[in-house]
Amino acid sequence: MPRQPRLDAPGLLQHVMARGIERRKIFCDDKDRNSFLERFAIILEETQTQCYAWALIPNHFHILLRTGPTPLSKIMRRLMTGYAVTFNKRHKRSGYLFQNRYKSIVCEEDPYLLELIRYIHLNPLRAKLVQDLKELDKYPWAGHSAILGRRKNSLLSAIKDPKLEVRNQKSPSSSSAEGGLSFSLSSGKGKKQQRNTQNQCNPRNPCKKKFLAEKTIEDVLLHFGETKKVARRRYRQFVKNGIDQGKRPELQGGGLVRSAGGNKSGLLGRKRDEREKGDARILGSGDFVNEILIQSETSFEEKYLPKRPIEELIEVVGGRLGLEPELICSGSRQKKIAEARALVAYLTVEETGHKATDVARILGIKRVSVHHAAKKGKKVLENLPSPL
């Protein structure tokens, strides 16, 4: 059976998993884990993607994301390809690092957001990387400890790209002495912190930018209380209550199977029209599954159908810029030809959904060069005196 297309749209909650090829390790030591998180943190901030939960296990990882304007496929391609290149170079190996493509499940938010945060953050305990909840509270390779404020938030402190105007040191307005995030809510200490922040926001001492990783932890804690202290205590108890729940099959089935706790026996004998709509790519009620499938089909048709052939687009660009198609595919680095090639890359990959490998083969360049060229091609298109 052919693989089903991925489901994606801005604002969707997605549980993403990726495993090492042949179940081999993808994280051999702390340097590998730091390398992965540093890359991940920068990508999240640049693409304005929220990460509610994450856990690094030696041979796989789990992350819970809400995508912004950047498609999940681009985020994961940057993360996994970039990390694999770094890993292979460091460990003097070659070949694939990850097993097949990553797995992603679109999740209905109301019933599953907190359940998935707990499920993902308990992974190190289930994998026996830590012995108990006390160890998990300080475990650096999952998001649980950052939510509790027991360790620095790796998806914040790992950001070092100066283009993002990153703070390498804590600022009074962004974190507490515990390493957690300050609330601008409720009473008591929270109000005091809010007043202090307001006093700091003036022309002589402007407010520091609050990064998305900070806001996301605040979003999680707000589900549990209006002050940090109360919210963290309730969150920890919520996680503790999930320890004895095991593998949670209801988070792995499809449609009505999920709502039945993964038990199919209670569904036998039901008529087809009485069953909820189900899809292995979606975690949620039948109505939610149906809504996502309709939304995905509409998006797919708008973006990818009909698909103009690559050769036809090369001819269109060549005619517009006064170049023969053979020149565009020649590999020449002359400015005009390179711009035409970039424009073709953008139109074929971004606008009509062709695979980068197919475009690379016809243009006579490397696959990775197609993605770089596509970025330049967008600017070339914007600067044309008239549309194509």
C-alpha positions in Angstrom: 0.0 0.0 0.0 1.5 3.4 -0.9 2.2 5.8 1.9 -0.5 8.3 2.6 0.4 12.0 2.1 1.2 14.0 5.2 -1.5 16.2 6.8 -0.5 19.7 7.6 -1.8 23.2 8.0 -0.8 26.3 10.1 -1.9 26.0 13.7 -2.3 22.2 13.8 -1.0 20.3 16.9 1.3 17.4 15.8 3.0 14.6 17.7 6.2 13.8 15.8 8.4 10.8 16.2 11.6 9.7 14.5 13.7 6.6 15.1 17.3 5.6 14.3 17.8 3.2 11.4 17.7 -0.4 12.5 16.8 1.1 15.9 20.4 2.2 16.3 21.3 5.2 18.5 20.9 8.7 17.2 22.2 10.2 20.4 25.5 8.7 21.6 26.4 11.3 24.3 25.5 14.7 25.7 27.3 16.5 22.9 25.0 14.9 20.3 21.9 15.8 22.4 23.1 19.4 22.8 23.8 19.6 19.0 20.3 18.4 18.3 18.6 20.8 20.7 20.7 23.8 19.6 19.6 23.2 16.0 16.0 22.6 17.0 15.8 25.7 19.1 17.0 28.0 16.3 14.6 26.4 13.8 11.6 26.7 16.2 12.3 30.4 16.8 12.9 31.2 13.1 9.8 29.4 11.9 7.6 30.5 14.9 6.8 26.9 15.7 5.7 26.1 19.3 7.1 23.0 21.0 5.0 21.9 24.0 6.9 18.7 24.9 10.0 16.9 23.9 12.0 13.9 24.9 15.3 12.5 23.6 15.7 8.8 23.9 19.0 7.2 22.7 17.5 5.7 19.5 14.5 8.0 18.9 12.8 11.3 19.9 9.3 12.6 20.5 8.2 16.2 20.0 4.8 17.9 20.3 4.5 20.9 17.9 2.1 23.5 16.8 3.2 24.7 13.4 3.1 28.3 12.2 3.4 29.6 8.7 6.2 27.1 7.9 5.1 23.6 6.9 6.1 20.7 9.2 7.9 19.0 6.4 10.3 21.9 6.0 10.9 22.1 9.7 11.7 18.4 10.0 13.8 18.3 6.8 16.0 21.1 8.3 16.2 19.5 11.7 16.8 15.9 10.7 19.0 16.4 7.6 21.2 19.0 9.4 21.6 16.9 12.5 22.4 13.7 10.5 25.2 15.5 8.6 26.6 16.8 11.9 26.3 13.4 13.6 27.9 11.5 10.7 30.8 13.9 10.5 31.4 13.7 14.2 31.2 9.9 14.4 33.0 9.3 11.1 30.1 7.4 9.6 28.1 7.6 6.4 24.6 6.7 5.2 21.2 7.2 6.6 20.8 8.0 10.3 17.0 7.9 10.6 14.7 5.0 9.8 12.4 5.9 6.9 10.6 9.3 7.2 9.4 10.7 10.5 6.0 9.8 11.8 3.5 12.7 12.5 0.0 12.5 14.0 -2.3 15.5 13.9 -3.9 15.8 17.3 -7.2 17.3 18.5 -6.2 19.9 21.1 -8.9 19.9 23.8 -8.8 16.3 24.8 -5.2 15.5 23.9 -2.8 18.4 24.5 -2.1 17.8 28.2 -2.3 14.1 27.8 0.4 14.1 25.1 2.6 16.5 27.1 2.5 14.0 30.0 2.9 11.0 27.8 6.0 12.4 26.0 7.6 13.7 29.2 7.2 10.3 30.9 9.1 8.6 28.0 12.5 8.7 29.8 11.0 7.0 32.8 9.3 4.3 30.7 12.6 3.8 28.9 14.4 3.5 32.4 16.7 6.4 31.6 15.7 7.7 35.0 14.5 5.6 38.0 11.7 7.8 39.4 9.9 11.1 39.1 12.5 12.9 41.3 15.2 12.0 38.7 12.9 13.0 35.9 12.3 16.4 37.5 16.0 17.2 36.9 16.5 15.2 33.7 18.0 17.6 31.1 17.0 15.7 27.9 13.2 16.2 28.2 11.0 19.3 28.5 9.5 18.3 31.9 12.4 19.8 34.0 12.1 23.1 32.1 8.4 23.4 32.8 9.1 22.7 36.5 11.9 25.3 36.5 14.4 22.8 37.8 16.7 23.2 34.8 17.2 25.9 32.2 14.9 25.6 29.2 17.2 24.0 26.6 15.0 25.4 23.8 15.8 28.9 25.0 19.3 28.7 26.3 20.5 26.8 23.2 19.6 29.6 20.9 22.9 31.4 19.9 22.2 32.8 16.5 22.9 36.5 16.6 20.3 37.1 13.8 17.6 36.2 16.3 18.9 38.9 18.8 19.3 36.2 21.3 20.0 36.8 25.0 22.8 34.6 26.3 22.1 35.8 29.8 18.9 35.9 31.8 17.0 39.2 32.0 14.9 40.2 34.9 11.8 40.3 32.7 12.2 36.8 31.2 13.1 34.4 33.9 13.0 33.8 37.6 15.8 32.9 40.0 14.6 29.3 39.7 15.2 29.3 36.0 11.5 29.3 35.1 9.3 31.9 33.4 7.7 34.9 35.0 3.9 35.2 35.0 2.2 38.5 34.4 -1.0 37.3 36.0 -2.7 37.0 39.4 -1.7 38.3 42.8 1.2 38.5 45.1 4.6 37.9 43.7 3.2 37.8 40.1 2.0 41.4 40.5 5.3 42.6 41.9 7.1 41.1 38.9 4.6 42.7 36.6 5.2 46.2 38.1 8.9 45.7 37.9 8.7 44.8 34.3 6.6 47.9 33.5 9.1 50.1 35.3 11.9 48.6 33.1 10.0 49.3 29.8 11.0 52.8 29.0 13.1 54.5 26.3 16.2 54.3 28.3 15.8 50.7 29.2 13.6 49.0 26.6 11.9 45.6 27.2 13.7 42.5 26.1 12.1 40.3 23.5 10.3 37.3 24.9 11.1 34.2 22.9 8.4 31.7 21.8 10.0 29.0 24.0 9.2 31.1 27.0 5.7 31.9 25.9 5.0 28.2 25.2 6.0 27.1 28.8 3.7 29.8 30.1 0.9 28.5 27.9 1.3 25.0 29.4 1.4 26.2 33.0 -1.7 28.4 32.5 -3.6 25.1 32.2 -2.8 24.3 35.8 -2.9 27.6 37.7 -2.5 31.4 37.6 0.8 31.5 39.5 4.0 29.7 38.8 4.2 28.0 42.2 0.7 26.6 42.0 0.8 25.7 38.4 4.1 23.8 38.7 2.8 21.9 41.7 -0.4 20.8 39.9 1.5 20.0 36.7 3.9 17.7 38.6 1.0 15.9 40.2 -0.6 15.5 36.9 2.5 13.9 35.5 2.8 11.7 38.6 -0.7 10.5 38.1 0.3 9.2 34.6 3.2 7.0 35.7 1.0 3.9 36.1 -0.9 4.4 32.9 1.8 2.5 30.8 2.0 2.8 27.0 -1.4 4.4 26.5 -2.8 2.5 23.5 -5.6 5.1 23.2 -3.0 7.5 22.0 -1.9 5.2 19.2 -5.1 3.9 17.5 -7.4 5.6 15.1 -10.8 7.3 15.3 -13.2 5.4 17.5 -10.5 3.0 18.6 -8.9 5.9 20.4 -12.0 6.9 22.3 -12.4 3.2 23.3 -9.0 3.2 24.9 -7.5 1.1 22.1 -9.9 -1.8 22.8 -11.5 -2.9 19.5 -13.7 -5.6 21.0 -16.4 -3.1 22.0 -16.7 -1.9 18.4 -17.5 -5.3 16.9 -21.0 -5.6 15.5 -21.5 -1.9 14.9 -22.9 -0.8 11.5 -20.5 1.1 9.3 -22.6 4.3 9.4 -22.5 4.1 13.3 -18.7 4.1 13.4 -16.7 7.3 13.8 -14.4 8.4 11.0 -10.9 7.2 11.7 -7.4 7.8 10.2 -4.1 6.6 11.5 -2.6 10.0 10.8 -5.1 11.8 13.2 -5.7 11.5 16.9 -9.2 12.8 17.7 -12.9 12.3 17.5 -14.7 11.3 14.3 -15.8 14.9 13.6 -12.3 16.2 14.1 -10.9 13.5 11.7 -13.4 14.3 9.1 -12.7 18.1 9.4 -9.0 17.6 9.0 -9.4 15.3 6.0 -11.6 17.8 4.2 -9.2 20.7 5.1 -6.2 18.6 3.9 -7.9 17.7 0.6 -8.8 21.3 -0.1 -5.3 22.4 0.7 -3.8 19.7 -1.5 -5.9 20.6 -4.5 -5.2 24.3 -4.2 -1.4 23.8 -3.9 -0.6 20.8 -6.1 -3.4 20.2 -8.7 -3.0 20.5 -11.6 0.8 20.2 -11.6 2.6 21.9 -14.5 5.6 19.9 -15.8 9.0 21.0 -14.9 10.1 21.4 -18.5 7.1 23.6 -19.2 8.0 25.9 -16.3 11.6 26.1 -17.6 10.3 27.2 -21.0 8.1 29.8 -19.4 11.0 31.3 -17.4 13.3 31.1 -20.3 10.8 33.0 -22.5 10.3 35.6 -19.9 14.0 36.2 -19.3 15.1 35.7 -22.9 17.1 32.5 -22.3 17.1 29.2 -24.0 16.0 26.3 -21.8 19.3 24.5 -22.4 21.2 27.5 -20.9 19.1 27.3 -17.7 20.0 23.6 -17.3 23.6 24.1 -18.2 24.9 24.8 -14.7 26.3 28.1 -15.8 27.0 30.6 -12.9 26.3 33.7 -15.0 24.1 36.0 -13.0 21.1 36.0 -15.4 21.2 32.2 -15.9 21.6 31.6 -12.1 18.6 33.8 -11.4 16.6 31.9 -14.0 17.5 28.6 -12.4 16.6 30.0 -9.0 13.2 31.1 -10.3 12.6 27.7 -11.8 13.5 26.1 -8.5 11.0 28.3 -6.7 8.1 27.7 -9.1 8.6 24.0 -9.3 9.2 23.1 -5.7 7.2 25.8 -3.8 4.4 26.7 -6.2 3.7 23.4 -7.9 5.0 20.8 -5.4 7.5 18.9 -7.5 10.1 16.9 -5.6 13.5 18.6 -5.2 15.2 15.4 -6.5 13.3 15.6 -9.8 14.0 19.3 -10.2 17.7 18.7 -9.4 18.0 16.0 -12.0 16.5 18.2 -14.8 18.4 21.4 -13.8 21.7 19.4 -13.4 22.4 20.5 -9.8 22.4 18.9 -6.4 19.2 18.4 -4.5 20.3 20.6 -1.6 21.1 23.3 -4.1 17.5 23.3 -5.2 16.2 24.4 -1.8 18.9 27.2 -1.6 18.0 28.3 -5.2 14.3 28.3 -4.4 14.8 30.9 -1.6 16.6 33.1 -4.1 14.0 32.5 -6.7 11.3 33.9 -4.5 13.2 37.2 -4.4 13.8 37.1 -8.2 10.0 36.7 -8.7 9.2 39.6 -6.5 11.6 41.9 -8.4 10.3 41.1 -11.8 8.7 44.2 -13.4 5.6 42.2 -14.3 4.2 38.8 -13.2 4.9 35.6 -15.1 
